[in-house]
Amino acid sequence: MDKGPKPKTYQDQVNIDYTLRIRELLETLPDFCKTYFRAIEPRTSIKTRLSYAYDIRVFFRFLIENNPTYKNHTTSQFHVEDLDRLEPVDFEEYMSYLKVYQNDEDFTITNTERGLARKMSAIRSMYTYFYKHQMIQSNPTVIVEMPKLHEKTIVRLDTDEVAELLDYVEHCGDELTGQRKVYYEKTRYRDLAILTLLLGTGIRVSECVGLDLNDVDFKNNGVKVTRKGGNEMVVYFGDEVRNAIELYLENTRDIMNPVSGHENALFLSTQRKRMGVQSVENMVKKYAKIVTPNKKITPHKLRSTYGTSLYKETGDIYLVADVLGHKDVNTTKKHYAALDENRRRMAASAVKLRGE
């Protein structure tokens, strides 16, 4: 019996949307760029390719607007040989331009040192490909000094702040009236389930909104998430997460009638559609600014909060890396090594230079 086409997962739809956006962007880039994007497809994520496409477009628009050689050029007039005509100074000027510039919609865009490094990595990748395949004779991007990246203080919630945040979401409706109270009652159990899940598992916000109903396994207390790169993994949760999800299902999700195409989504908006990343980000910000006004809390900061708690409890950096889905444990070490500060303090008094 024909059951019809299998419904698309969240990740399927994201891949379709990103693919279409990349195709649109490629039409605004020089023709030779298509060769590069086809070549890197097997070894890069679709999100990386989309970011590269945006960044490379900014680069060619910079040349058209600021480089005397390419003034009044159109993008289609660029050929791969033009990459050979650029010198290190051109890329230094480009990095200076990236600090503040206007985009297509006349919005002012600014880039920190990390933004500069990311945009330059896209250009370096493109140059490396064409140089490796002997389509250009030089690669000036390797000579240009990349911006020095300074370590940023990791913002996370303290243990008491986690409890305050969840308590606030659970009871703040007592202070509300009118339409605000009506909206709160509609979203209370959903918001509490999302926050508890993020704080209790450390999953990414994109992984959270991508969850379907059948991704939740109450028998084993786990959720199946699709990690960066497309790998699936089961992340396990405790009783607090289980209870929060069950309350949401019983009091909200089970009585909703989802819009067609969103029937499988675990977390639904008030429009009965799958919640998006930005919706969750806005929700987290809304609650957190009341509870912790001096900390800029995002879903990623909730992930850091979980990672911190797990490392403090276990001392196992490899476990933290595995649960958070870090491919390289050095990424985890870089973020959580500061938690060893107390142990380092102990070293100060551990070694005696003279006897008592």
C-alpha positions in Angstrom: 0.0 0.0 0.0 1.4 3.4 -1.0 1.8 5.5 2.1 2.8 8.6 0.1 6.0 10.6 0.4 7.8 10.6 3.7 7.3 13.9 5.6 10.3 16.2 5.5 12.2 16.6 8.8 13.3 20.0 10.0 16.8 19.3 8.8 15.5 18.3 5.4 13.7 21.6 5.1 16.7 23.6 6.3 18.9 21.9 3.7 16.4 22.7 1.0 16.1 26.4 2.1 19.9 26.8 2.3 20.5 25.1 -1.0 18.1 27.5 -2.7 19.7 30.5 -1.0 23.2 29.4 -2.1 22.0 29.0 -5.7 20.6 32.6 -5.6 23.9 33.9 -4.2 26.0 32.0 -6.8 24.1 34.0 -9.5 25.5 37.2 -8.0 29.1 35.9 -7.9 31.6 35.5 -10.7 31.1 32.3 -12.7 34.3 30.7 -11.6 33.0 30.6 -8.0 30.6 27.9 -8.9 33.5 25.6 -9.5 34.9 26.3 -6.1 31.5 25.7 -4.3 31.0 22.4 -6.1 34.4 21.3 -5.0 34.0 22.1 -1.3 30.5 20.6 -1.0 31.7 17.1 0.1 33.8 18.4 3.0 31.8 21.3 4.3 28.4 21.8 5.9 25.7 23.6 4.0 25.7 26.3 6.6 29.4 26.9 6.1 28.9 27.2 2.3 26.1 29.6 2.8 28.2 31.8 5.0 31.1 31.6 2.5 28.8 32.6 -0.3 27.7 35.7 1.6 31.3 36.6 2.6 32.7 36.1 -0.9 29.9 38.4 -2.3 30.9 41.1 0.1 34.5 40.8 -1.1 33.7 41.3 -4.7 31.4 44.2 -4.0 34.3 45.7 -2.0 36.5 45.5 -5.1 33.9 47.1 -7.3 33.3 49.9 -4.9 36.8 50.6 -3.7 39.5 49.1 -5.9 40.5 51.5 -8.8 41.2 48.5 -11.1 37.7 47.2 -10.8 35.8 50.4 -10.5 32.5 50.1 -12.4 33.0 46.4 -13.0 30.1 44.1 -12.9 30.5 40.8 -11.0 30.2 38.8 -14.2 33.2 40.6 -15.6 35.5 39.0 -13.1 37.6 36.0 -14.2 39.7 33.7 -12.1 42.9 35.4 -13.4 41.8 38.6 -11.6 42.6 36.8 -8.3 46.2 36.8 -9.4 46.2 40.6 -9.8 45.5 41.3 -6.2 48.2 42.0 -3.7 48.4 41.7 0.1 47.7 45.4 0.5 44.3 44.8 -1.2 43.3 42.3 1.5 44.6 44.6 4.3 42.3 47.4 2.8 39.5 44.9 2.7 39.9 44.0 6.4 39.8 47.7 7.2 36.7 48.1 5.1 35.0 45.2 6.9 35.2 46.9 10.3 32.3 49.2 9.2 30.5 49.1 5.9 27.0 49.4 4.4 25.2 46.3 3.1 22.7 46.1 0.2 19.8 47.4 2.4 22.0 50.4 3.6 22.3 48.9 7.0 25.6 49.6 8.8 27.5 46.4 9.4 30.3 46.1 11.9 32.7 43.2 12.5 34.7 42.3 15.5 38.0 40.5 15.2 36.1 37.2 15.0 33.9 38.5 12.2 37.0 39.7 10.3 38.7 36.3 10.8 35.6 34.4 9.5 35.2 36.6 6.5 38.9 36.3 5.6 38.8 32.5 6.1 36.2 32.4 3.3 38.5 34.3 1.0 41.5 32.2 2.0 39.6 29.0 1.3 38.7 30.2 -2.2 42.2 31.3 -3.0 43.7 28.0 -1.6 41.4 26.0 -3.9 42.3 27.8 -7.1 46.0 28.0 -6.2 46.1 24.2 -5.4 44.5 23.5 -8.7 47.0 25.7 -10.5 44.3 28.1 -11.8 46.2 31.0 -10.2 49.9 31.5 -9.7 50.0 33.0 -6.3 48.1 33.1 -3.0 48.6 36.5 -1.3 46.0 35.7 1.4 48.5 33.5 3.2 50.9 36.5 3.6 48.2 38.8 5.2 48.2 38.9 9.0 44.9 37.6 10.4 43.4 39.5 13.3 44.5 38.4 16.7 41.6 36.7 18.5 41.3 37.6 22.2 39.6 35.3 24.6 36.3 36.5 25.8 34.9 35.9 29.3 32.4 33.1 29.1 29.0 34.3 30.3 26.9 31.7 32.0 24.3 31.4 34.7 25.2 30.6 38.3 23.4 27.8 40.0 21.1 30.1 41.9 20.3 32.0 38.7 19.3 28.9 36.9 16.7 28.2 39.7 15.5 31.8 39.7 15.0 31.7 35.9 13.0 28.5 35.9 11.0 29.7 39.0 10.2 33.0 37.2 9.0 31.3 34.1 6.8 29.1 36.2 5.2 31.8 38.3 5.5 35.2 36.6 2.0 34.9 35.3 0.8 35.9 38.8 2.1 39.4 38.1 0.5 39.7 34.6 -3.0 40.9 33.5 -5.0 41.2 30.3 -3.5 40.0 27.0 0.0 39.5 28.5 -1.4 37.0 30.9 -3.4 35.3 28.2 -0.3 34.9 26.1 1.7 33.7 29.1 -0.8 31.0 29.8 -0.6 29.8 26.2 3.2 29.6 26.2 4.1 28.9 29.8 4.5 25.1 29.7 6.3 25.3 26.3 8.7 28.0 27.4 9.5 26.1 30.6 10.0 22.9 28.7 12.4 24.6 26.2 14.4 26.3 28.9 14.6 23.2 31.1 15.7 21.1 28.0 18.4 23.6 27.0 19.7 23.9 30.6 19.4 20.2 31.2 21.1 18.8 28.1 23.2 21.6 26.5 21.8 21.0 23.1 22.0 23.8 20.5 19.0 26.0 19.8 18.9 24.7 16.2 18.9 21.2 17.6 16.1 22.1 19.9 13.7 23.6 17.3 14.5 20.7 15.0 13.1 18.1 17.4 10.1 16.1 16.3 7.6 14.4 18.6 9.1 11.0 17.8 12.6 12.2 18.7 11.7 12.2 22.4 12.2 8.7 24.0 10.7 8.7 27.4 11.6 5.0 27.9 15.3 5.8 27.9 15.0 9.6 28.8 16.7 10.8 25.6 16.2 13.1 22.6 17.6 12.3 19.2 19.3 15.4 17.7 20.9 16.1 14.4 24.4 17.6 15.1 26.6 19.9 13.0 27.6 18.0 9.9 24.4 16.0 9.9 25.3 13.2 12.4 22.5 12.0 14.6 23.0 11.5 18.3 20.9 10.7 21.4 21.4 13.1 24.3 20.1 11.9 27.6 18.2 13.9 30.1 17.2 13.8 33.8 13.8 13.7 35.6 13.5 17.5 35.6 13.7 17.7 31.9 11.3 14.7 31.5 8.7 16.3 33.8 8.9 19.7 32.0 8.4 18.0 28.5 5.6 15.9 29.8 3.8 18.9 31.3 4.1 20.7 28.0 2.8 17.8 26.0 -0.2 17.2 28.3 -1.2 20.9 28.8 -0.3 22.5 25.5 1.1 20.4 22.6 -1.5 17.6 22.7 -4.4 20.0 22.4 -3.0 22.0 19.5 -3.9 21.5 15.9 -0.7 22.1 14.0 -0.6 23.8 10.6 -0.1 21.4 7.7 3.5 20.5 7.4 4.2 21.1 11.0 2.4 18.1 12.5 5.6 16.4 13.7 7.2 19.4 15.4 7.7 19.1 19.1 7.7 22.8 19.9 5.0 24.9 18.2 4.6 28.7 18.1 1.2 30.3 18.9 0.6 30.3 15.1 0.8 26.4 15.4 4.0 26.2 13.3 7.4 24.8 14.3 9.2 27.4 16.3 12.3 29.0 14.7 15.7 29.7 16.2 15.0 33.4 16.5 11.8 32.8 18.3 13.6 30.8 21.0 16.3 33.4 21.2 13.8 36.1 21.8 12.0 34.0 24.4 15.2 33.4 26.3 16.1 37.0 26.2 12.7 38.1 27.4 12.9 36.0 30.6 16.6 36.4 31.2 16.7 40.2 31.2 14.3 40.2 34.1 16.1 37.6 36.2 19.7 38.5 35.2 19.6 42.1 33.8 23.4 42.4 34.0 24.1 39.3 31.9 23.3 39.0 28.2 21.9 35.5 28.2 21.2 33.7 24.9 20.5 30.0 24.2 24.2 29.5 23.7 24.9 30.9 27.2 22.5 28.3 28.5 24.5 25.7 26.7 27.7 27.0 28.3 25.9 26.9 31.7 25.2 23.2 31.2 28.7 22.5 30.0 30.1 24.3 33.1 27.8 22.4 35.5 28.7 19.0 33.9 32.4 19.7 34.0 32.2 20.8 37.7 30.3 17.6 38.6 32.4 15.1 36.6 35.7 16.7 35.9 35.6 14.8 32.7 36.4 17.1 29.8 36.0 14.3 27.2 32.5 13.5 28.5 31.6 17.2 28.2 33.0 17.3 24.6 31.0 14.2 23.7 27.7 15.4 25.1 28.0 18.9 23.7 28.8 17.4 20.3 32.3 19.0 19.9 34.3 17.3 17.2 37.6 18.5 18.8 38.1 18.2 22.5 40.4 21.2 22.3 37.4 23.3 21.6 35.9 22.1 24.9 39.2 22.6 26.8 39.4 26.2 25.5 36.0 27.0 26.8 36.1 25.2 30.2 39.8 25.2 31.1 39.2 28.3 33.2 37.2 26.2 35.6 40.5 24.6 36.8 41.4 28.0 38.3 40.8 26.8 41.9 43.1 23.8 41.3 45.7 26.2 40.0 45.4 28.3 43.1 46.1 25.2 45.2 49.4 24.8 43.3 50.6 28.1 44.8 50.8 26.6 48.3 51.7 23.0 47.3 55.4 23.6 46.6 57.5 24.8 49.6 60.7 26.6 48.8 62.1 26.6 52.3 61.3 24.5 55.3 58.9 25.6 57.9 
